[in-house]
């Protein structure tokens, strides 16, 4: 059972966090540094200052209270239908890091002021979060396209590989854990027509990518743009939710399959996707997005390899 001081610290900090998360997610519709960096820092500082305002507990107790604040805040995001479980789990590492930074700042303040933090400073700290989010909303700039390339060595001819690149039948059920969480994954591909202007349909578990062919260099290169795409995932939630980040925050722009003959008679098949990731900070979220794109590539390329080598 939490004591009164800890209950107040965790409760007040969590309420501040939920209000600011609502502002970022629902009002501004920004998934950026204000939500993933500054807010966790403020939660760590605020919970630490509130918990230690009467007497300074041990560092371990203060640290635990800060991280428990992050846990309560995260559970609330799911409970109040702000987001799903998987996205919260993805955000936990960066949230944990900056909540810990906030706890360290809060502890330093408590030590300097002998456990007598300024309440006016805490109010300014709380107010700084919506101001930071408002500034980001007005001035946020995105870094443009990012590319991910994955390759496989296939023991088959260029012609055999090409046939399975253009269109391929139903894939097996995935064994990768990432695709059992709700992340969309490819199930088959069909094409209407041949050559430039043909329309390729790459069907995922959440819908269809519509891909007009822009380069058709038989047995060498297939390039396509992305005219339309489905949701990147289905949220794991007790509610039927569709958070804003599912719509226009991860956007596939174009892709390609490149075939290169190898000296041993094999074919090197490379798949590349160019995409935009509008969730910030880049240094963290591109780790996840690159990993997911690479996993999707690998699922398709391994399927093509299996078909081509079987037919060969």
VOGU-3710 file (C-alpha; in Angstrom, 3 decimals, decimal comma):
1> xxxxxxxxxx> 0,000/0,000/0,000  1,375/3,395/-0,989  1,677/6,022/1,721  -0,084/9,364/1,337  2,963/11,325/0,103  3,721/8,787/-2,593  0,074/8,506/-3,632  -0,128/12,278/-4,052  3,153/12,396/-5,976  2,250/9,631/-8,411
11> xxxxxxxxxx> -1,386/10,741/-8,735  -0,735/14,424/-9,390  2,105/13,719/-11,834  -0,034/11,167/-13,715  -2,958/13,611/-13,978  -0,606/16,229/-15,415  0,748/13,605/-17,832  -2,698/12,555/-19,081  -3,775/16,162/-19,634  -0,615/16,912/-21,620
21> xxxxxxxxxx> -0,902/13,641/-23,576  -4,464/14,612/-24,541  -3,156/17,960/-25,776  -0,414/16,332/-27,877  -2,386/13,373/-29,234  -5,922/14,721/-29,649  -5,537/18,503/-30,028  -2,173/19,035/-31,723  -1,976/15,495/-33,164  1,805/15,598/-32,768
31> xxxxxxxxxx> 3,896/12,614/-31,727  7,157/14,360/-31,026  9,672/15,509/-28,429  7,087/17,194/-26,229  5,311/13,878/-25,714  8,224/11,435/-25,703  11,057/13,502/-24,199  9,984/16,584/-22,260  6,814/15,132/-20,711  8,633/12,089/-19,186
41> xxxxxxxxxx> 11,335/14,416/-17,831  8,661/16,582/-16,200  6,896/13,496/-14,802  10,181/12,362/-13,238  10,965/15,786/-11,759  7,431/16,443/-10,538  6,865/13,067/-8,883  10,271/13,296/-7,171  9,691/16,831/-5,862  6,190/16,029/-4,621
51> xxxxxxxxxx> 7,279/12,824/-2,925  10,198/14,516/-1,188  8,512/17,816/-0,296  8,131/17,012/3,421  11,128/14,764/4,003  13,592/13,336/1,516  13,142/9,542/1,112  16,009/7,379/-0,050  17,166/7,660/-3,641  15,789/4,182/-4,325
61> xxxxxxxxxx> 12,314/5,172/-3,107  12,339/8,373/-5,143  13,511/6,531/-8,258  10,863/3,858/-7,793  8,139/6,485/-7,385  9,211/8,220/-10,602  9,176/4,972/-12,597  5,874/3,923/-11,027  4,493/7,263/-12,178  5,495/6,354/-15,727
71> xxxxxxxxxx> 3,797/2,962/-15,309  0,534/4,479/-14,017  0,632/7,137/-16,753  1,191/4,482/-19,452  -1,607/2,247/-18,167  -3,901/5,263/-18,191  -3,176/5,896/-21,867  -4,518/2,412/-22,630  -7,412/2,667/-20,166  -8,550/6,039/-21,535
81> xxxxxxxxxx> -8,216/4,789/-25,158  -5,432/7,201/-26,111  -3,376/4,359/-27,591  -2,893/0,605/-27,733  -0,675/-1,714/-25,736  1,927/-2,370/-28,449  2,637/1,296/-29,131  2,902/1,961/-25,399  5,379/-0,914/-25,078  7,415/0,571/-27,947
91> xxxxxxxxxx> 7,497/3,931/-26,162  8,479/2,525/-22,748  12,288/2,497/-23,309  12,493/6,181/-24,272  9,929/7,058/-21,606  11,916/5,168/-18,958  15,160/6,902/-19,957  13,801/10,434/-19,721  11,719/9,755/-16,604  14,961/8,588/-14,966
101> xxxxxxxxxx> 16,651/11,811/-16,136  13,787/13,738/-14,556  14,155/11,854/-11,284  17,873/12,714/-11,202  17,099/16,409/-11,754  14,380/16,327/-9,107  16,650/14,629/-6,592  19,376/17,231/-7,192  16,836/20,012/-6,555  15,639/18,361/-3,328
111> xxxxxxxxxx> 19,203/18,006/-2,037  20,029/21,619/-2,890  16,893/22,970/-1,211  16,974/20,546/1,738  13,671/18,932/0,793  11,797/22,221/0,392  10,963/22,512/-3,321  9,372/25,662/-4,739  5,708/25,132/-5,602  5,788/28,051/-8,029
121> xxxxxxxxxx> 8,673/26,342/-9,840  6,601/23,151/-10,055  3,721/25,096/-11,588  6,070/26,639/-14,160  7,430/23,182/-14,884  3,915/21,867/-15,560  3,055/24,867/-17,760  6,258/24,384/-19,757  4,928/21,144/-21,266  1,972/22,612/-23,213
131> xxxxxxxxxx> 4,165/25,570/-24,219  6,814/23,178/-25,558  4,139/21,206/-27,435  2,648/24,389/-28,902  6,090/25,518/-30,088  6,711/22,131/-31,714  3,300/22,202/-33,358  4,091/25,509/-35,055  7,706/24,831/-35,965  8,020/21,048/-36,310
141> xxxxxxxxxx> 9,871/20,059/-39,471  10,190/16,578/-40,918  13,353/15,172/-42,411  11,875/13,715/-45,594  12,330/10,252/-47,040  14,217/7,429/-45,389  15,187/4,200/-47,134  15,681/0,618/-45,978  17,250/-2,074/-48,185  17,219/-5,826/-47,533
151> xxxxxxxxxx> 18,794/-8,514/-49,723  18,830/-12,296/-50,137  20,944/-14,702/-52,207  18,710/-16,986/-54,307  19,862/-20,175/-55,974  17,801/-19,587/-59,118  17,990/-17,775/-62,464  17,087/-14,126/-63,012  14,029/-15,178/-65,012  12,712/-17,460/-62,265
161> xxxxxxxxxx> 13,234/-14,843/-59,554  11,594/-12,129/-61,670  8,403/-14,151/-62,103  8,017/-14,411/-58,345  8,856/-10,755/-57,738  6,111/-9,378/-59,950  3,424/-11,473/-58,260  3,520/-14,142/-55,575  0,926/-16,437/-53,964  -0,197/-16,604/-50,358
171> xxxxxxxxxx> 2,577/-16,498/-47,765  2,700/-18,842/-44,804  1,523/-17,615/-41,422  4,325/-15,563/-39,815  6,491/-17,025/-37,092  8,099/-13,660/-36,229  6,839/-12,251/-32,923  6,624/-8,708/-34,320  3,824/-9,805/-36,656  1,835/-11,419/-33,866
181> xxxxxxxxxx> 1,419/-8,092/-32,086  -0,849/-6,403/-34,631  1,830/-4,984/-36,963  0,573/-5,349/-40,549  2,384/-7,890/-42,719  2,143/-8,951/-46,395  0,076/-11,993/-47,352  0,217/-12,018/-51,191  0,698/-9,842/-54,274  -1,141/-9,588/-57,592
191> xxxxxxxxxx> -0,726/-7,352/-60,643  -3,026/-5,906/-63,307  -1,165/-5,559/-66,598  2,515/-5,596/-67,477  5,133/-2,934/-67,996  5,097/0,690/-66,876  1,618/1,696/-65,743  0,634/-1,768/-64,512  -0,911/-1,755/-61,035  0,536/-4,050/-58,414
201> xxxxxxxxxx> -1,553/-4,914/-55,354  0,438/-5,998/-52,311  -2,105/-7,282/-49,834  -1,421/-6,902/-46,110  -3,395/-8,077/-43,108  -4,885/-4,585/-42,713  -5,595/-3,891/-46,394  -3,953/-3,327/-49,757  -0,976/-1,302/-50,974  -1,763/0,011/-54,458
211> xxxxxxxxxx> 1,524/0,290/-56,357  1,662/1,723/-59,920  4,750/0,427/-61,751  7,170/3,210/-62,711  10,117/1,118/-63,996  9,763/-2,316/-65,633  13,194/-3,549/-66,672  12,538/-7,259/-66,996  14,867/-9,525/-65,003  16,667/-6,442/-63,669
221> xxxxxxxxxx> 14,591/-3,801/-61,918  11,006/-3,237/-60,801  10,202/0,184/-59,358  6,817/1,314/-58,102  5,226/4,229/-56,324  2,607/3,881/-53,586  -0,776/5,344/-54,494  -2,632/4,143/-51,406  -1,834/2,158/-48,283  -3,724/0,576/-45,369
231> xxxxxxxxxx> -3,206/1,134/-41,639  0,297/0,058/-40,541  -1,106/-1,970/-37,639  -4,158/-3,017/-35,673  -3,945/-1,721/-32,121  -4,047/-4,150/-29,213  -6,631/-2,500/-26,982  -9,825/-3,315/-25,081  -11,497/-0,742/-27,349  -11,850/-0,440/-31,121
241> xxxxxxxxxx> -9,440/2,485/-31,431  -7,735/4,153/-34,379  -5,125/6,551/-32,950  -3,985/9,451/-35,114  -0,517/7,960/-35,550  -2,042/5,220/-37,751  -3,002/7,793/-40,364  -0,251/9,666/-42,177  2,549/9,367/-39,633  4,229/6,368/-41,273
251> xxxxxxxxxx> 3,879/6,662/-45,045  5,396/4,403/-47,696  6,240/6,462/-50,789  7,888/4,066/-53,218  9,727/0,764/-53,477  11,866/-1,367/-55,741  13,122/-4,876/-56,411  16,592/-5,099/-57,960  17,960/-8,343/-59,422  21,704/-8,848/-59,894
261> xxxxxxxxxx> 23,306/-11,982/-61,403  26,094/-13,520/-59,302  29,175/-15,351/-60,541  28,013/-18,667/-59,060  24,760/-18,589/-61,041  22,703/-17,318/-58,131  20,654/-14,121/-58,105  21,001/-11,331/-55,570  17,552/-9,883/-54,875  17,357/-6,503/-53,123
271> xxxxxxxxxx> 14,156/-4,943/-51,846  14,085/-1,243/-50,951  11,372/0,908/-49,403  11,415/4,700/-49,215  9,173/5,980/-46,457  8,386/8,934/-44,210  8,288/8,590/-40,441  6,709/11,650/-38,854  6,977/10,410/-35,272  9,782/12,106/-33,365
281> xxxxxxxxxx> 12,455/12,006/-32,030  14,106/10,412/-35,046  16,994/8,854/-33,136  14,566/6,555/-31,353  11,549/5,907/-33,558  13,531/5,152/-36,723  15,035/2,193/-34,854  11,549/0,720/-34,664  10,411/1,761/-38,155  13,581/0,486/-39,860
291> xxxxxxxxxx> 13,289/-2,809/-37,984  9,642/-3,268/-39,002  10,332/-2,406/-42,663  13,302/-4,777/-42,706  11,154/-7,548/-41,178  8,495/-7,021/-43,865  11,162/-7,108/-46,579  12,662/-10,286/-45,194  9,283/-12,001/-45,041  8,652/-11,233/-48,744
301> xxxxxxxxxx> 12,188/-11,930/-49,979  12,424/-15,252/-48,155  9,073/-16,250/-49,678  10,311/-15,349/-53,173  13,525/-17,289/-52,506  11,554/-20,354/-51,436  9,324/-20,264/-54,539  12,117/-19,541/-57,002  14,442/-22,251/-55,663  11,602/-24,772/-55,561
311> xx> 10,745/-24,125/-59,215  14,388/-24,059/-60,234
//
